Amino acid sequence: MPYSIDLIADIIKAKRIGSTNYSIEWLLTDSRSLCFPEETLFFALVTTRNSGAAYIENLYNRGVRNFVVSSREEVLNRIANEHAFPKANFLVVASPLYALQKLAEKHREQFDIPVVGITGSNGKTIVKEWIHHIVSPGKVVVRSPRSYNSQIGVPLSVWQLEERSEVAIFE
């Protein structure tokens, strides 16, 4: 279910730098997992040890043209030279993590289907797989890949919802 870069900028309340129109189908937070660069939106997450902004140039060289970046000064300094990234869009927000979560929230609102949320300290992944095994013969099920049970993983899991989805199972 593609989203225009304009719609995404509106949903996450971003200041947009760049004006090229793109259709986004894939969200990326880990530069090592890139598959479809022309349809990807990279969230340059900021942690205490690292910043996703450090990977923008590499991803740009690999074909990614859409980025959600922090409004922190050091991040903006990396993208200040517009000629370094022609045809790229930078969606500037206070928190790329919050923007990822907000985009997933709006995406979830498009679907009126049952959602099973699995919580706890042990056994979440195996329970998710058991439920999937039981439900999937009769329904189109979307589930968290692997153990996506974090502030980043849950939004990435929710993003997998599509028009044919009938049940969602997230941990």
MODELLER restraints for C-alpha pairs under 7 A, 6 or more apart:
rsr = mdl.restraints
at = mdl.atoms
rsr.add(forms.Gaussian(group=physical.xy_distance, feature=features.Distance(at['CA:1:A'], at['CA:25:A']), mean=6.37, stdev=0.5))
rsr.add(forms.Gaussian(group=physical.xy_distance, feature=features.Distance(at['CA:1:A'], at['CA:162:A']), mean=6.07, stdev=0.5))
rsr.add(forms.Gaussian(group=physical.xy_distance, feature=features.Distance(at['CA:2:A'], at['CA:23:A']), mean=5.85, stdev=0.5))
rsr.add(forms.Gaussian(group=physical.xy_distance, feature=features.Distance(at['CA:2:A'], at['CA:24:A']), mean=5.25, stdev=0.5))
rsr.add(forms.Gaussian(group=physical.xy_distance, feature=features.Distance(at['CA:2:A'], at['CA:25:A']), mean=4.72, stdev=0.5))
rsr.add(forms.Gaussian(group=physical.xy_distance, feature=features.Distance(at['CA:3:A'], at['CA:23:A']), mean=5.59, stdev=0.5))
rsr.add(forms.Gaussian(group=physical.xy_distance, feature=features.Distance(at['CA:3:A'], at['CA:24:A']), mean=5.17, stdev=0.5))
rsr.add(forms.Gaussian(group=physical.xy_distance, feature=features.Distance(at['CA:3:A'], at['CA:25:A']), mean=6.67, stdev=0.5))
rsr.add(forms.Gaussian(group=physical.xy_distance, feature=features.Distance(at['CA:4:A'], at['CA:22:A']), mean=5.93, stdev=0.5))
rsr.add(forms.Gaussian(group=physical.xy_distance, feature=features.Distance(at['CA:4:A'], at['CA:23:A']), mean=4.58, stdev=0.5))
rsr.add(forms.Gaussian(group=physical.xy_distance, feature=features.Distance(at['CA:4:A'], at['CA:24:A']), mean=6.03, stdev=0.5))
rsr.add(forms.Gaussian(group=physical.xy_distance, feature=features.Distance(at['CA:5:A'], at['CA:21:A']), mean=6.47, stdev=0.5))
rsr.add(forms.Gaussian(group=physical.xy_distance, feature=features.Distance(at['CA:5:A'], at['CA:22:A']), mean=5.64, stdev=0.5))
rsr.add(forms.Gaussian(group=physical.xy_distance, feature=features.Distance(at['CA:5:A'], at['CA:23:A']), mean=6.16, stdev=0.5))
rsr.add(forms.Gaussian(group=physical.xy_distance, feature=features.Distance(at['CA:5:A'], at['CA:24:A']), mean=6.60, stdev=0.5))
rsr.add(forms.Gaussian(group=physical.xy_distance, feature=features.Distance(at['CA:9:A'], at['CA:16:A']), mean=6.85, stdev=0.5))
rsr.add(forms.Gaussian(group=physical.xy_distance, feature=features.Distance(at['CA:9:A'], at['CA:91:A']), mean=6.38, stdev=0.5))
rsr.add(forms.Gaussian(group=physical.xy_distance, feature=features.Distance(at['CA:11:A'], at['CA:103:A']), mean=6.43, stdev=0.5))
rsr.add(forms.Gaussian(group=physical.xy_distance, feature=features.Distance(at['CA:12:A'], at['CA:99:A']), mean=5.27, stdev=0.5))
rsr.add(forms.Gaussian(group=physical.xy_distance, feature=features.Distance(at['CA:12:A'], at['CA:102:A']), mean=6.28, stdev=0.5))
rsr.add(forms.Gaussian(group=physical.xy_distance, feature=features.Distance(at['CA:12:A'], at['CA:103:A']), mean=6.34, stdev=0.5))
rsr.add(forms.Gaussian(group=physical.xy_distance, feature=features.Distance(at['CA:14:A'], at['CA:91:A']), mean=5.25, stdev=0.5))
rsr.add(forms.Gaussian(group=physical.xy_distance, feature=features.Distance(at['CA:14:A'], at['CA:92:A']), mean=5.20, stdev=0.5))
rsr.add(forms.Gaussian(group=physical.xy_distance, feature=features.Distance(at['CA:14:A'], at['CA:93:A']), mean=5.19, stdev=0.5))
rsr.add(forms.Gaussian(group=physical.xy_distance, feature=features.Distance(at['CA:15:A'], at['CA:91:A']), mean=5.64, stdev=0.5))
rsr.add(forms.Gaussian(group=physical.xy_distance, feature=features.Distance(at['CA:15:A'], at['CA:92:A']), mean=5.01, stdev=0.5))
rsr.add(forms.Gaussian(group=physical.xy_distance, feature=features.Distance(at['CA:15:A'], at['CA:93:A']), mean=6.78, stdev=0.5))
rsr.add(forms.Gaussian(group=physical.xy_distance, feature=features.Distance(at['CA:16:A'], at['CA:89:A']), mean=6.81, stdev=0.5))
rsr.add(forms.Gaussian(group=physical.xy_distance, feature=features.Distance(at['CA:16:A'], at['CA:90:A']), mean=5.76, stdev=0.5))
rsr.add(forms.Gaussian(group=physical.xy_distance, feature=features.Distance(at['CA:16:A'], at['CA:91:A']), mean=4.68, stdev=0.5))
rsr.add(forms.Gaussian(group=physical.xy_distance, feature=features.Distance(at['CA:16:A'], at['CA:92:A']), mean=6.23, stdev=0.5))
rsr.add(forms.Gaussian(group=physical.xy_distance, feature=features.Distance(at['CA:17:A'], at['CA:89:A']), mean=5.63, stdev=0.5))
rsr.add(forms.Gaussian(group=physical.xy_distance, feature=features.Distance(at['CA:17:A'], at['CA:90:A']), mean=4.98, stdev=0.5))
rsr.add(forms.Gaussian(group=physical.xy_distance, feature=features.Distance(at['CA:17:A'], at['CA:91:A']), mean=6.38, stdev=0.5))
rsr.add(forms.Gaussian(group=physical.xy_distance, feature=features.Distance(at['CA:18:A'], at['CA:87:A']), mean=6.79, stdev=0.5))
rsr.add(forms.Gaussian(group=physical.xy_distance, feature=features.Distance(at['CA:18:A'], at['CA:88:A']), mean=5.92, stdev=0.5))
rsr.add(forms.Gaussian(group=physical.xy_distance, feature=features.Distance(at['CA:18:A'], at['CA:89:A']), mean=4.42, stdev=0.5))
rsr.add(forms.Gaussian(group=physical.xy_distance, feature=features.Distance(at['CA:18:A'], at['CA:90:A']), mean=6.38, stdev=0.5))
rsr.add(forms.Gaussian(group=physical.xy_distance, feature=features.Distance(at['CA:19:A'], at['CA:89:A']), mean=6.49, stdev=0.5))
rsr.add(forms.Gaussian(group=physical.xy_distance, feature=features.Distance(at['CA:20:A'], at['CA:87:A']), mean=5.68, stdev=0.5))
rsr.add(forms.Gaussian(group=physical.xy_distance, feature=features.Distance(at['CA:20:A'], at['CA:88:A']), mean=6.84, stdev=0.5))
rsr.add(forms.Gaussian(group=physical.xy_distance, feature=features.Distance(at['CA:20:A'], at['CA:89:A']), mean=6.73, stdev=0.5))
rsr.add(forms.Gaussian(group=physical.xy_distance, feature=features.Distance(at['CA:23:A'], at['CA:39:A']), mean=6.05, stdev=0.5))
rsr.add(forms.Gaussian(group=physical.xy_distance, feature=features.Distance(at['CA:24:A'], at['CA:39:A']), mean=4.69, stdev=0.5))
rsr.add(forms.Gaussian(group=physical.xy_distance, feature=features.Distance(at['CA:24:A'], at['CA:40:A']), mean=5.66, stdev=0.5))
rsr.add(forms.Gaussian(group=physical.xy_distance, feature=features.Distance(at['CA:24:A'], at['CA:41:A']), mean=6.40, stdev=0.5))
rsr.add(forms.Gaussian(group=physical.xy_distance, feature=features.Distance(at['CA:25:A'], at['CA:39:A']), mean=5.46, stdev=0.5))
rsr.add(forms.Gaussian(group=physical.xy_distance, feature=features.Distance(at['CA:25:A'], at['CA:40:A']), mean=6.30, stdev=0.5))
rsr.add(forms.Gaussian(group=physical.xy_distance, feature=features.Distance(at['CA:26:A'], at['CA:39:A']), mean=6.02, stdev=0.5))
rsr.add(forms.Gaussian(group=physical.xy_distance, feature=features.Distance(at['CA:26:A'], at['CA:40:A']), mean=4.61, stdev=0.5))
rsr.add(forms.Gaussian(group=physical.xy_distance, feature=features.Distance(at['CA:26:A'], at['CA:41:A']), mean=6.26, stdev=0.5))
rsr.add(forms.Gaussian(group=physical.xy_distance, feature=features.Distance(at['CA:27:A'], at['CA:40:A']), mean=5.68, stdev=0.5))
rsr.add(forms.Gaussian(group=physical.xy_distance, feature=features.Distance(at['CA:27:A'], at['CA:41:A']), mean=5.03, stdev=0.5))
rsr.add(forms.Gaussian(group=physical.xy_distance, feature=features.Distance(at['CA:27:A'], at['CA:42:A']), mean=6.08, stdev=0.5))
rsr.add(forms.Gaussian(group=physical.xy_distance, feature=features.Distance(at['CA:27:A'], at['CA:156:A']), mean=6.98, stdev=0.5))
rsr.add(forms.Gaussian(group=physical.xy_distance, feature=features.Distance(at['CA:28:A'], at['CA:40:A']), mean=6.68, stdev=0.5))
rsr.add(forms.Gaussian(group=physical.xy_distance, feature=features.Distance(at['CA:28:A'], at['CA:41:A']), mean=6.04, stdev=0.5))
rsr.add(forms.Gaussian(group=physical.xy_distance, feature=features.Distance(at['CA:28:A'], at['CA:42:A']), mean=4.67, stdev=0.5))
rsr.add(forms.Gaussian(group=physical.xy_distance, feature=features.Distance(at['CA:28:A'], at['CA:43:A']), mean=6.14, stdev=0.5))
rsr.add(forms.Gaussian(group=physical.xy_distance, feature=features.Distance(at['CA:29:A'], at['CA:42:A']), mean=5.87, stdev=0.5))
rsr.add(forms.Gaussian(group=physical.xy_distance, feature=features.Distance(at['CA:29:A'], at['CA:43:A']), mean=5.24, stdev=0.5))
rsr.add(forms.Gaussian(group=physical.xy_distance, feature=features.Distance(at['CA:29:A'], at['CA:44:A']), mean=6.67, stdev=0.5))
rsr.add(forms.Gaussian(group=physical.xy_distance, feature=features.Distance(at['CA:29:A'], at['CA:45:A']), mean=6.94, stdev=0.5))
rsr.add(forms.Gaussian(group=physical.xy_distance, feature=features.Distance(at['CA:31:A'], at['CA:55:A']), mean=6.87, stdev=0.5))
rsr.add(forms.Gaussian(group=physical.xy_distance, feature=features.Distance(at['CA:31:A'], at['CA:59:A']), mean=6.85, stdev=0.5))
rsr.add(forms.Gaussian(group=physical.xy_distance, feature=features.Distance(at['CA:37:A'], at['CA:62:A']), mean=6.99, stdev=0.5))
rsr.add(forms.Gaussian(group=physical.xy_distance, feature=features.Distance(at['CA:37:A'], at['CA:63:A']), mean=5.09, stdev=0.5))
rsr.add(forms.Gaussian(group=physical.xy_distance, feature=features.Distance(at['CA:37:A'], at['CA:64:A']), mean=4.52, stdev=0.5))
rsr.add(forms.Gaussian(group=physical.xy_distance, feature=features.Distance(at['CA:38:A'], at['CA:63:A']), mean=6.06, stdev=0.5))
rsr.add(forms.Gaussian(group=physical.xy_distance, feature=features.Distance(at['CA:38:A'], at['CA:64:A']), mean=5.65, stdev=0.5))
rsr.add(forms.Gaussian(group=physical.xy_distance, feature=features.Distance(at['CA:38:A'], at['CA:65:A']), mean=6.72, stdev=0.5))
rsr.add(forms.Gaussian(group=physical.xy_distance, feature=features.Distance(at['CA:40:A'], at['CA:64:A']), mean=6.30, stdev=0.5))
rsr.add(forms.Gaussian(group=physical.xy_distance, feature=features.Distance(at['CA:40:A'], at['CA:66:A']), mean=6.71, stdev=0.5))
rsr.add(forms.Gaussian(group=physical.xy_distance, feature=features.Distance(at['CA:41:A'], at['CA:66:A']), mean=4.94, stdev=0.5))
rsr.add(forms.Gaussian(group=physical.xy_distance, feature=features.Distance(at['CA:41:A'], at['CA:67:A']), mean=5.50, stdev=0.5))
rsr.add(forms.Gaussian(group=physical.xy_distance, feature=features.Distance(at['CA:42:A'], at['CA:66:A']), mean=6.31, stdev=0.5))
rsr.add(forms.Gaussian(group=physical.xy_distance, feature=features.Distance(at['CA:42:A'], at['CA:67:A']), mean=4.71, stdev=0.5))
rsr.add(forms.Gaussian(group=physical.xy_distance, feature=features.Distance(at['CA:42:A'], at['CA:68:A']), mean=6.09, stdev=0.5))
rsr.add(forms.Gaussian(group=physical.xy_distance, feature=features.Distance(at['CA:43:A'], at['CA:67:A']), mean=5.92, stdev=0.5))
rsr.add(forms.Gaussian(group=physical.xy_distance, feature=features.Distance(at['CA:43:A'], at['CA:68:A']), mean=4.73, stdev=0.5))
rsr.add(forms.Gaussian(group=physical.xy_distance, feature=features.Distance(at['CA:43:A'], at['CA:69:A']), mean=6.50, stdev=0.5))
rsr.add(forms.Gaussian(group=physical.xy_distance, feature=features.Distance(at['CA:43:A'], at['CA:96:A']), mean=5.91, stdev=0.5))
rsr.add(forms.Gaussian(group=physical.xy_distance, feature=features.Distance(at['CA:44:A'], at['CA:51:A']), mean=6.53, stdev=0.5))
rsr.add(forms.Gaussian(group=physical.xy_distance, feature=features.Distance(at['CA:44:A'], at['CA:52:A']), mean=3.81, stdev=0.5))
rsr.add(forms.Gaussian(group=physical.xy_distance, feature=features.Distance(at['CA:44:A'], at['CA:53:A']), mean=5.17, stdev=0.5))
rsr.add(forms.Gaussian(group=physical.xy_distance, feature=features.Distance(at['CA:44:A'], at['CA:67:A']), mean=6.99, stdev=0.5))
rsr.add(forms.Gaussian(group=physical.xy_distance, feature=features.Distance(at['CA:44:A'], at['CA:68:A']), mean=5.94, stdev=0.5))
rsr.add(forms.Gaussian(group=physical.xy_distance, feature=features.Distance(at['CA:44:A'], at['CA:69:A']), mean=5.26, stdev=0.5))
rsr.add(forms.Gaussian(group=physical.xy_distance, feature=features.Distance(at['CA:44:A'], at['CA:96:A']), mean=6.42, stdev=0.5))
rsr.add(forms.Gaussian(group=physical.xy_distance, feature=features.Distance(at['CA:45:A'], at['CA:51:A']), mean=5.91, stdev=0.5))
rsr.add(forms.Gaussian(group=physical.xy_distance, feature=features.Distance(at['CA:45:A'], at['CA:52:A']), mean=4.97, stdev=0.5))
rsr.add(forms.Gaussian(group=physical.xy_distance, feature=features.Distance(at['CA:45:A'], at['CA:96:A']), mean=5.53, stdev=0.5))
rsr.add(forms.Gaussian(group=physical.xy_distance, feature=features.Distance(at['CA:45:A'], at['CA:97:A']), mean=6.06, stdev=0.5))
rsr.add(forms.Gaussian(group=physical.xy_distance, feature=features.Distance(at['CA:46:A'], at['CA:52:A']), mean=6.09, stdev=0.5))
rsr.add(forms.Gaussian(group=physical.xy_distance, feature=features.Distance(at['CA:53:A'], at['CA:69:A']), mean=6.94, stdev=0.5))
rsr.add(forms.Gaussian(group=physical.xy_distance, feature=features.Distance(at['CA:53:A'], at['CA:75:A']), mean=6.06, stdev=0.5))
rsr.add(forms.Gaussian(group=physical.xy_distance, feature=features.Distance(at['CA:65:A'], at['CA:87:A']), mean=6.79, stdev=0.5))
rsr.add(forms.Gaussian(group=physical.xy_distance, feature=features.Distance(at['CA:65:A'], at['CA:88:A']), mean=4.43, stdev=0.5))
rsr.add(forms.Gaussian(group=physical.xy_distance, feature=features.Distance(at['CA:65:A'], at['CA:89:A']), mean=6.15, stdev=0.5))
rsr.add(forms.Gaussian(group=physical.xy_distance, feature=features.Distance(at['CA:66:A'], at['CA:88:A']), mean=5.80, stdev=0.5))
rsr.add(forms.Gaussian(group=physical.xy_distance, feature=features.Distance(at['CA:66:A'], at['CA:89:A']), mean=4.85, stdev=0.5))
rsr.add(forms.Gaussian(group=physical.xy_distance, feature=features.Distance(at['CA:66:A'], at['CA:90:A']), mean=6.09, stdev=0.5))
rsr.add(forms.Gaussian(group=physical.xy_distance, feature=features.Distance(at['CA:67:A'], at['CA:89:A']), mean=6.23, stdev=0.5))
rsr.add(forms.Gaussian(group=physical.xy_distance, feature=features.Distance(at['CA:67:A'], at['CA:90:A']), mean=4.89, stdev=0.5))
rsr.add(forms.Gaussian(group=physical.xy_distance, feature=features.Distance(at['CA:67:A'], at['CA:91:A']), mean=6.10, stdev=0.5))
rsr.add(forms.Gaussian(group=physical.xy_distance, feature=features.Distance(at['CA:68:A'], at['CA:90:A']), mean=5.76, stdev=0.5))
rsr.add(forms.Gaussian(group=physical.xy_distance, feature=features.Distance(at['CA:68:A'], at['CA:91:A']), mean=4.61, stdev=0.5))
rsr.add(forms.Gaussian(group=physical.xy_distance, feature=features.Distance(at['CA:68:A'], at['CA:92:A']), mean=5.99, stdev=0.5))
rsr.add(forms.Gaussian(group=physical.xy_distance, feature=features.Distance(at['CA:68:A'], at['CA:96:A']), mean=6.08, stdev=0.5))
rsr.add(forms.Gaussian(group=physical.xy_distance, feature=features.Distance(at['CA:69:A'], at['CA:90:A']), mean=6.60, stdev=0.5))
rsr.add(forms.Gaussian(group=physical.xy_distance, feature=features.Distance(at['CA:69:A'], at['CA:91:A']), mean=6.06, stdev=0.5))
rsr.add(forms.Gaussian(group=physical.xy_distance, feature=features.Distance(at['CA:69:A'], at['CA:92:A']), mean=5.05, stdev=0.5))
rsr.add(forms.Gaussian(group=physical.xy_distance, feature=features.Distance(at['CA:69:A'], at['CA:93:A']), mean=6.24, stdev=0.5))
rsr.add(forms.Gaussian(group=physical.xy_distance, feature=features.Distance(at['CA:69:A'], at['CA:96:A']), mean=5.96, stdev=0.5))
rsr.add(forms.Gaussian(group=physical.xy_distance, feature=features.Distance(at['CA:70:A'], at['CA:92:A']), mean=5.72, stdev=0.5))
rsr.add(forms.Gaussian(group=physical.xy_distance, feature=features.Distance(at['CA:70:A'], at['CA:93:A']), mean=5.24, stdev=0.5))
rsr.add(forms.Gaussian(group=physical.xy_distance, feature=features.Distance(at['CA:70:A'], at['CA:94:A']), mean=5.40, stdev=0.5))
rsr.add(forms.Gaussian(group=physical.xy_distance, feature=features.Distance(at['CA:70:A'], at['CA:95:A']), mean=5.65, stdev=0.5))
rsr.add(forms.Gaussian(group=physical.xy_distance, feature=features.Distance(at['CA:70:A'], at['CA:96:A']), mean=5.91, stdev=0.5))
rsr.add(forms.Gaussian(group=physical.xy_distance, feature=features.Distance(at['CA:71:A'], at['CA:92:A']), mean=5.60, stdev=0.5))
rsr.add(forms.Gaussian(group=physical.xy_distance, feature=features.Distance(at['CA:71:A'], at['CA:93:A']), mean=5.51, stdev=0.5))
rsr.add(forms.Gaussian(group=physical.xy_distance, feature=features.Distance(at['CA:71:A'], at['CA:94:A']), mean=5.26, stdev=0.5))
rsr.add(forms.Gaussian(group=physical.xy_distance, feature=features.Distance(at['CA:100:A'], at['CA:155:A']), mean=6.67, stdev=0.5))
rsr.add(forms.Gaussian(group=physical.xy_distance, feature=features.Distance(at['CA:101:A'], at['CA:155:A']), mean=5.58, stdev=0.5))
rsr.add(forms.Gaussian(group=physical.xy_distance, feature=features.Distance(at['CA:104:A'], at['CA:155:A']), mean=5.09, stdev=0.5))
rsr.add(forms.Gaussian(group=physical.xy_distance, feature=features.Distance(at['CA:104:A'], at['CA:158:A']), mean=6.01, stdev=0.5))
rsr.add(forms.Gaussian(group=physical.xy_distance, feature=features.Distance(at['CA:104:A'], at['CA:159:A']), mean=5.77, stdev=0.5))
rsr.add(forms.Gaussian(group=physical.xy_distance, feature=features.Distance(at['CA:107:A'], at['CA:159:A']), mean=6.64, stdev=0.5))
rsr.add(forms.Gaussian(group=physical.xy_distance, feature=features.Distance(at['CA:108:A'], at['CA:158:A']), mean=6.50, stdev=0.5))
rsr.add(forms.Gaussian(group=physical.xy_distance, feature=features.Distance(at['CA:113:A'], at['CA:166:A']), mean=5.79, stdev=0.5))
rsr.add(forms.Gaussian(group=physical.xy_distance, feature=features.Distance(at['CA:113:A'], at['CA:167:A']), mean=5.81, stdev=0.5))
rsr.add(forms.Gaussian(group=physical.xy_distance, feature=features.Distance(at['CA:114:A'], at['CA:167:A']), mean=5.26, stdev=0.5))
rsr.add(forms.Gaussian(group=physical.xy_distance, feature=features.Distance(at['CA:114:A'], at['CA:168:A']), mean=6.42, stdev=0.5))
rsr.add(forms.Gaussian(group=physical.xy_distance, feature=features.Distance(at['CA:115:A'], at['CA:167:A']), mean=5.99, stdev=0.5))
rsr.add(forms.Gaussian(group=physical.xy_distance, feature=features.Distance(at['CA:115:A'], at['CA:168:A']), mean=4.65, stdev=0.5))
rsr.add(forms.Gaussian(group=physical.xy_distance, feature=features.Distance(at['CA:115:A'], at['CA:169:A']), mean=5.85, stdev=0.5))
rsr.add(forms.Gaussian(group=physical.xy_distance, feature=features.Distance(at['CA:116:A'], at['CA:168:A']), mean=6.09, stdev=0.5))
rsr.add(forms.Gaussian(group=physical.xy_distance, feature=features.Distance(at['CA:116:A'], at['CA:169:A']), mean=4.70, stdev=0.5))
rsr.add(forms.Gaussian(group=physical.xy_distance, feature=features.Distance(at['CA:116:A'], at['CA:170:A']), mean=6.19, stdev=0.5))
rsr.add(forms.Gaussian(group=physical.xy_distance, feature=features.Distance(at['CA:117:A'], at['CA:169:A']), mean=6.07, stdev=0.5))
rsr.add(forms.Gaussian(group=physical.xy_distance, feature=features.Distance(at['CA:117:A'], at['CA:170:A']), mean=5.01, stdev=0.5))
rsr.add(forms.Gaussian(group=physical.xy_distance, feature=features.Distance(at['CA:117:A'], at['CA:171:A']), mean=5.57, stdev=0.5))
rsr.add(forms.Gaussian(group=physical.xy_distance, feature=features.Distance(at['CA:118:A'], at['CA:124:A']), mean=6.02, stdev=0.5))
rsr.add(forms.Gaussian(group=physical.xy_distance, feature=features.Distance(at['CA:118:A'], at['CA:128:A']), mean=6.99, stdev=0.5))
rsr.add(forms.Gaussian(group=physical.xy_distance, feature=features.Distance(at['CA:118:A'], at['CA:170:A']), mean=6.22, stdev=0.5))
rsr.add(forms.Gaussian(group=physical.xy_distance, feature=features.Distance(at['CA:118:A'], at['CA:171:A']), mean=4.51, stdev=0.5))
rsr.add(forms.Gaussian(group=physical.xy_distance, feature=features.Distance(at['CA:119:A'], at['CA:171:A']), mean=6.00, stdev=0.5))
rsr.add(forms.Gaussian(group=physical.xy_distance, feature=features.Distance(at['CA:124:A'], at['CA:171:A']), mean=6.20, stdev=0.5))
rsr.add(forms.Gaussian(group=physical.xy_distance, feature=features.Distance(at['CA:125:A'], at['CA:147:A']), mean=6.03, stdev=0.5))
rsr.add(forms.Gaussian(group=physical.xy_distance, feature=features.Distance(at['CA:125:A'], at['CA:171:A']), mean=6.97, stdev=0.5))
rsr.add(forms.Gaussian(group=physical.xy_distance, feature=features.Distance(at['CA:128:A'], at['CA:169:A']), mean=6.58, stdev=0.5))
rsr.add(forms.Gaussian(group=physical.xy_distance, feature=features.Distance(at['CA:128:A'], at['CA:171:A']), mean=6.95, stdev=0.5))
rsr.add(forms.Gaussian(group=physical.xy_distance, feature=features.Distance(at['CA:132:A'], at['CA:141:A']), mean=7.00, stdev=0.5))
rsr.add(forms.Gaussian(group=physical.xy_distance, feature=features.Distance(at['CA:139:A'], at['CA:166:A']), mean=6.01, stdev=0.5))
rsr.add(forms.Gaussian(group=physical.xy_distance, feature=features.Distance(at['CA:139:A'], at['CA:167:A']), mean=6.92, stdev=0.5))
rsr.add(forms.Gaussian(group=physical.xy_distance, feature=features.Distance(at['CA:140:A'], at['CA:164:A']), mean=6.87, stdev=0.5))
rsr.add(forms.Gaussian(group=physical.xy_distance, feature=features.Distance(at['CA:140:A'], at['CA:165:A']), mean=5.27, stdev=0.5))
rsr.add(forms.Gaussian(group=physical.xy_distance, feature=features.Distance(at['CA:140:A'], at['CA:166:A']), mean=5.17, stdev=0.5))
rsr.add(forms.Gaussian(group=physical.xy_distance, feature=features.Distance(at['CA:140:A'], at['CA:167:A']), mean=6.45, stdev=0.5))
rsr.add(forms.Gaussian(group=physical.xy_distance, feature=features.Distance(at['CA:141:A'], at['CA:165:A']), mean=6.01, stdev=0.5))
rsr.add(forms.Gaussian(group=physical.xy_distance, feature=features.Distance(at['CA:141:A'], at['CA:166:A']), mean=6.02, stdev=0.5))
rsr.add(forms.Gaussian(group=physical.xy_distance, feature=features.Distance(at['CA:141:A'], at['CA:167:A']), mean=4.87, stdev=0.5))
rsr.add(forms.Gaussian(group=physical.xy_distance, feature=features.Distance(at['CA:141:A'], at['CA:168:A']), mean=5.63, stdev=0.5))
rsr.add(forms.Gaussian(group=physical.xy_distance, feature=features.Distance(at['CA:142:A'], at['CA:160:A']), mean=6.84, stdev=0.5))
rsr.add(forms.Gaussian(group=physical.xy_distance, feature=features.Distance(at['CA:142:A'], at['CA:161:A']), mean=6.39, stdev=0.5))
rsr.add(forms.Gaussian(group=physical.xy_distance, feature=features.Distance(at['CA:142:A'], at['CA:165:A']), mean=6.46, stdev=0.5))
rsr.add(forms.Gaussian(group=physical.xy_distance, feature=features.Distance(at['CA:142:A'], at['CA:167:A']), mean=6.34, stdev=0.5))
rsr.add(forms.Gaussian(group=physical.xy_distance, feature=features.Distance(at['CA:142:A'], at['CA:168:A']), mean=4.71, stdev=0.5))
rsr.add(forms.Gaussian(group=physical.xy_distance, feature=features.Distance(at['CA:142:A'], at['CA:169:A']), mean=6.21, stdev=0.5))
rsr.add(forms.Gaussian(group=physical.xy_distance, feature=features.Distance(at['CA:143:A'], at['CA:157:A']), mean=6.85, stdev=0.5))
rsr.add(forms.Gaussian(group=physical.xy_distance, feature=features.Distance(at['CA:143:A'], at['CA:168:A']), mean=5.70, stdev=0.5))
rsr.add(forms.Gaussian(group=physical.xy_distance, feature=features.Distance(at['CA:143:A'], at['CA:169:A']), mean=4.61, stdev=0.5))
rsr.add(forms.Gaussian(group=physical.xy_distance, feature=features.Distance(at['CA:143:A'], at['CA:170:A']), mean=5.61, stdev=0.5))
rsr.add(forms.Gaussian(group=physical.xy_distance, feature=features.Distance(at['CA:144:A'], at['CA:157:A']), mean=5.01, stdev=0.5))
rsr.add(forms.Gaussian(group=physical.xy_distance, feature=features.Distance(at['CA:144:A'], at['CA:169:A']), mean=6.66, stdev=0.5))
rsr.add(forms.Gaussian(group=physical.xy_distance, feature=features.Distance(at['CA:144:A'], at['CA:170:A']), mean=5.19, stdev=0.5))
rsr.add(forms.Gaussian(group=physical.xy_distance, feature=features.Distance(at['CA:144:A'], at['CA:171:A']), mean=6.62, stdev=0.5))
rsr.add(forms.Gaussian(group=physical.xy_distance, feature=features.Distance(at['CA:145:A'], at['CA:157:A']), mean=6.95, stdev=0.5))
rsr.add(forms.Gaussian(group=physical.xy_distance, feature=features.Distance(at['CA:148:A'], at['CA:154:A']), mean=5.94, stdev=0.5))
rsr.add(forms.Gaussian(group=physical.xy_distance, feature=features.Distance(at['CA:148:A'], at['CA:171:A']), mean=6.76, stdev=0.5))
rsr.add(forms.Gaussian(group=physical.xy_distance, feature=features.Distance(at['CA:149:A'], at['CA:171:A']), mean=5.17, stdev=0.5))
